Amino acid sequence: MLPRMGKGEADMNRKPRQSGCLSLGFIKKETALPSEERMGKGPVVIIECVEDIPCDPCVESCRNKAIIKESLTAPPVVDYDKCTGCALCVAACPGLAIFIVDCSRGEKALVYIPYEMLPVPREGDRGDALDRSGKRVGSAEVAEVRKEKRGTTVLGILVNKHLAMDVRSIRISERSDG
């Protein structure tokens, strides 16, 4: 079962400034998300950048030229056929607005998130899976930790597949021994 793509979300038409954060419904209205078929094939980028600001590190970091911008201030657009889900753009985004979702792993999804807090979690750490507003929506386990050149750590966290499009952070409650 693939993650729900925002169906029935009560705040679908609310603007981020009204709610304090982006809703999946708002993101769906403002950006083109990958198809359910593409979501099931393997890791793919989810860009939640809806601001018209001068920025393009995501474009520069993409080796496959899957991310393009019409102008320096236009929001990025993704060619999902070219995206390999490498996650280089996750660490490159100064707005922490890029995620990788991999729903090809059975009952669990692997979600790559930018993480800029200390201490940096370790593989095997567990905690609360948090949505865009910081609300707990489930549990998560750190499966991978990548320290990127820019300094932003990228965590690969395992969550229940139906939460893949909702989970955007983790609050560690149980540290591994590793």
VMD Tcl script that draws the C-alpha trace (Angstrom):
set ca {
  {0.00 0.00 0.00}
  {1.46 3.36 -1.03}
  {1.18 6.43 1.20}
  {-1.97 8.48 0.85}
  {-1.41 11.54 -1.21}
  {-3.29 14.03 0.97}
  {-6.83 12.71 0.51}
  {-9.33 14.09 2.98}
  {-6.91 16.54 4.54}
  {-8.98 19.15 6.39}
  {-6.54 22.02 5.88}
  {-6.03 21.43 2.15}
  {-6.89 25.00 1.20}
  {-5.24 26.74 4.15}
  {-2.23 28.86 3.36}
  {1.00 28.18 5.29}
  {0.91 31.57 6.96}
  {-2.53 30.73 8.42}
  {-1.57 27.31 9.76}
  {2.10 27.96 10.61}
  {3.37 25.18 8.34}
  {2.86 23.65 4.93}
  {0.16 21.00 4.66}
  {0.42 18.13 2.21}
  {-2.71 19.46 0.54}
  {-1.09 22.85 0.00}
  {2.06 21.20 -1.35}
  {-0.04 19.14 -3.77}
  {-1.70 22.31 -5.04}
  {1.56 24.22 -5.45}
  {3.93 21.54 -6.76}
  {3.85 18.44 -8.93}
  {4.41 15.34 -6.80}
  {5.51 12.01 -8.28}
  {2.85 9.57 -9.42}
  {1.94 6.62 -7.20}
  {3.58 4.37 -9.79}
  {6.85 6.33 -9.53}
  {6.63 6.34 -5.72}
  {6.57 2.53 -5.74}
  {9.66 2.17 -7.97}
  {12.27 3.41 -5.51}
  {13.68 6.55 -3.90}
  {12.43 9.82 -5.32}
  {12.79 13.48 -4.36}
  {9.93 15.41 -2.79}
  {10.54 19.16 -2.98}
  {8.38 21.21 -0.63}
  {9.72 24.57 -1.75}
  {6.88 26.92 -2.67}
  {8.60 30.27 -2.16}
  {9.67 32.54 -5.02}
  {13.14 33.29 -3.67}
  {16.54 33.53 -5.38}
  {17.99 30.12 -4.67}
  {19.25 27.18 -6.76}
  {21.54 24.83 -4.77}
  {19.14 21.96 -5.50}
  {19.60 22.47 -9.24}
  {23.38 22.69 -8.91}
  {23.59 19.57 -6.73}
  {21.59 17.32 -9.06}
  {23.97 15.20 -11.14}
  {21.12 13.88 -13.30}
  {19.64 17.29 -14.09}
  {16.30 16.10 -12.67}
  {15.70 19.43 -10.90}
  {15.18 22.53 -13.02}
  {14.06 26.10 -12.43}
  {12.57 28.44 -15.02}
  {14.36 31.34 -13.33}
  {16.46 31.95 -10.26}
  {13.37 32.92 -8.25}
  {10.99 30.23 -9.57}
  {10.23 27.18 -7.41}
  {12.06 24.02 -8.55}
  {10.41 21.47 -10.82}
  {11.39 17.79 -10.88}
  {11.63 15.41 -13.84}
  {10.77 12.25 -11.88}
  {11.97 10.00 -14.70}
  {15.51 11.35 -14.19}
  {15.53 11.37 -10.36}
  {17.48 8.52 -8.74}
  {16.80 9.56 -5.16}
  {20.51 10.08 -4.41}
  {19.68 12.72 -1.73}
  {22.45 15.18 -2.68}
  {19.81 17.88 -3.00}
  {18.53 17.24 0.55}
  {21.78 18.44 2.11}
  {22.18 21.24 -0.45}
  {18.85 22.95 0.32}
  {19.37 25.86 2.74}
  {15.62 25.94 3.39}
  {15.50 22.28 4.53}
  {12.61 21.81 2.09}
  {13.74 18.68 0.23}
  {13.15 15.06 1.21}
  {13.62 11.66 -0.39}
  {10.89 9.04 -0.05}
  {11.45 5.36 -0.85}
  {8.23 3.31 -0.76}
  {9.71 0.24 -2.47}
  {10.64 -1.53 0.78}
  {7.57 -3.55 1.74}
  {5.61 -2.30 4.78}
  {8.17 0.36 5.72}
  {9.25 3.46 3.86}
  {12.67 5.06 4.08}
  {12.44 8.85 4.30}
  {15.59 10.94 4.01}
  {15.35 14.17 5.97}
  {17.72 17.08 6.62}
  {18.78 17.19 10.26}
  {20.65 20.13 11.84}
  {20.37 19.47 15.57}
  {22.84 18.08 18.09}
  {23.59 15.46 19.08}
  {23.47 13.81 15.68}
  {21.47 10.57 15.92}
  {23.13 7.22 15.27}
  {21.92 4.28 13.23}
  {19.51 2.28 15.34}
  {18.25 5.24 17.37}
  {14.47 5.29 17.71}
  {11.92 7.95 18.40}
  {8.78 9.77 17.39}
  {8.06 10.37 13.73}
  {6.96 14.00 13.42}
  {4.88 15.69 10.74}
  {5.44 19.14 9.26}
  {3.92 20.83 12.31}
  {6.02 18.83 14.79}
  {3.11 16.60 15.81}
  {3.84 12.92 16.56}
  {2.30 10.71 13.88}
  {4.08 7.43 14.59}
  {7.42 5.88 15.40}
  {10.67 5.95 13.46}
  {14.09 4.31 13.46}
  {17.27 5.85 12.12}
  {18.52 3.52 9.38}
  {21.25 5.72 7.90}
  {23.25 8.81 8.83}
  {25.04 10.84 6.14}
  {27.25 13.79 7.00}
  {27.34 15.93 3.88}
  {29.94 18.50 2.77}
  {27.64 21.48 3.37}
  {27.33 20.46 7.00}
  {23.72 19.34 6.94}
  {23.31 15.80 8.18}
  {20.86 13.68 6.22}
  {19.04 10.97 8.14}
  {17.37 7.99 6.52}
  {14.50 7.06 8.83}
  {12.24 4.03 8.60}
  {8.54 4.68 9.11}
  {5.30 2.88 8.34}
  {4.68 3.28 4.61}
  {1.37 5.10 5.02}
  {3.26 7.91 6.84}
  {5.90 8.46 4.16}
  {4.38 11.67 2.81}
  {3.69 13.04 6.29}
  {6.88 12.39 8.29}
  {9.43 15.21 8.03}
  {11.39 14.94 11.27}
  {12.26 12.67 14.19}
  {12.52 13.23 17.93}
  {14.98 10.70 19.35}
  {13.83 9.03 22.55}
  {15.88 5.83 22.53}
  {19.61 5.90 21.73}
  {21.25 2.80 20.32}
  {24.39 1.37 21.87}
  {26.29 1.72 18.56}
}
mol new
graphics top color blue
foreach p $ca { graphics top sphere $p radius 0.5 }
foreach p [lrange $ca 0 end-1] q [lrange $ca 1 end] { graphics top cylinder $p $q radius 0.2 }
display resetview
